Amino acid sequence: MLEDVTTPIENVLPGTSATKIARKLGISTTPFVVCNACISGVSAIILASRLLECKLYDYALVCGADSLNRFVISGFQSLKAFSPEPCKPFDMERIGLNLGEASASIVFCRSGLDNIETEGLWGVECGFVRNDAYHISTPSKNAEGAYLSLKDTLGDYDTTKLAFVNAHGTATMFNDQMESVAIERAGLTNVPVNAYKGFYGHTLGAAGVLETVLSMKAADNHLILGTKGFEERGVSGKISLSANSLTTEKTDFIKMISGFGGCNASVLLTKGHSLSDERVCGMYQTKHEVTITNHVVMVDGQSLHVDGTGSQRLTELYKRFVDDYPKFYKMDKLCRLGFIASELLLNAEATDRFVECDNRAVILFNRSSSILSDKKYQESISDEENFYPSPSIFVYTLPNIVCGEIAMRNHYHGETSFYILPEMNVEQMHEIKFASFLDKSISSMITGWVDYMDDDNYMAKLEIVERK
């Protein structure tokens, strides 16, 4: 749609698409769009399970879909991530990924509904999102985020009951290496590991939902699907891989995945039984709040005088209140806005900073996704005579990068998640924050609205909230 400059921007926004789909299906509730790079599908499954566990809804329909086009393909070309041959996940000869496209859906219901017979159904036991706090496009060498998500998902679970771990397995050098380290660190060296992208490529935002569905179907048929393209282990982590399908009488499995912005997710699915104790959703209280627009800057209700308008206003705030993090100048404008708002918040909090932290989440919302970077990147590929796809711009066409920037600056390894709504809806934002505190390791979060439509229309309204 961005190729056609006459397309109304409203039609391009993800919340508009999600609402159209919901209405076509006869669903009247307002949809959530989970925009967490490649982990979006698994993130959506985790969100659905939380909302149901908190009894905020009775049913949840999770849809993952992604299609290929000039925008996406040129972006991955600019990253030099492609293999010209069928990809080889975890293999010593792997050189890159293939892209694919797919759509997949899962219908969830809340356990305990009187009209639903749940015996024999699959259940989401638990799942967690964790951040590397290392780099926005390169995985952590020690796999910190992936390891933490696996560790917390496993808890005190008896890993001998696992049929397999379904990995992300993109067949890129760094991702497969990182996953192998995480799996070994989590004590899963004896559990079979597989990856499906050798069959159909990397389906991007659809991957987490699609691969969860395929894993459930395989386990129903007592199968551990082989890793197509794999021949000999080419990663340092001691993991158990096979190109051939195996049989199993076990059903439980873990789906793990990672993505740009340093985000990682794992989810444990079980068949016909529940393992965990009932968890408590999180009441919370606001400790500090910041508002930034083109006209006002307020910290805890106190107005700050700032010169300049538009993006220059953010630069002035940076020079005045930060001025020690030159990476700010490489960020897109959405990230600059979120970064500055978070810095003002943390200055108000006045606690020790820049120490490793596992118990703070960064959960943000907006309406327009990363529209400015989307437009900027589209301009770079529109003219065939002046074709210059930029990898640095392409990475910022993911709005969750702002969460990664904040996590990286502050060494936060807790959850980082980004949600897109059709409009600023305080009640929906509350539902997600409330349900996110089911993650009992999270004691506080930086959360709120951060949206940058253009230099005249932007708003950050962030707060630090703490679990009551």
Salt bridges, closest charged atoms under 4 A:
GLU10 OE1 - ARG367 NH2 2.20
GLU53 OE1 - ARG279 NH2 2.71
ASP58 OD1 - ARG110 NH2 2.99
GLU144 OE1 - ARG185 NH1 3.09
ASP152 OD2 - ARG130 NE 2.95
ASP152 OD1 - LYS151 NZ 3.19
ASP176 OD2 - ARG94 NE 3.66
GLU211 OE2 - LYS197 NZ 2.87
GLU211 OE1 - LYS255 NZ 2.57
ASP220 OD1 - LYS271 NZ 2.64
GLU231 OE2 - LYS88 NZ 3.95
GLU249 OE1 - HIS222 ND1 3.87
ASP252 OD1 - HIS273 NE2 3.31
ASP300 OD2 - HIS288 ND1 2.89
ASP307 OD1 - HIS305 NE2 3.11
ASP324 OD1 - ARG409 NH2 2.99
GLU343 OE2 - ARG353 NH2 2.66
GLU343 OE1 - ARG409 NH2 3.12
GLU349 OE2 - ARG360 NH2 2.73
GLU356 OE2 - HIS411 ND1 3.53
GLU356 OE1 - HIS413 NE2 2.53
GLU405 OE2 - LYS327 NZ 2.74
GLU415 OE1 - ARG50 NH2 2.80
ASP439 OD2 - ARG130 NH1 2.82
ASP455 OD1 - LYS333 NZ 3.05
GLU463 OE2 - LYS433 NZ 2.97
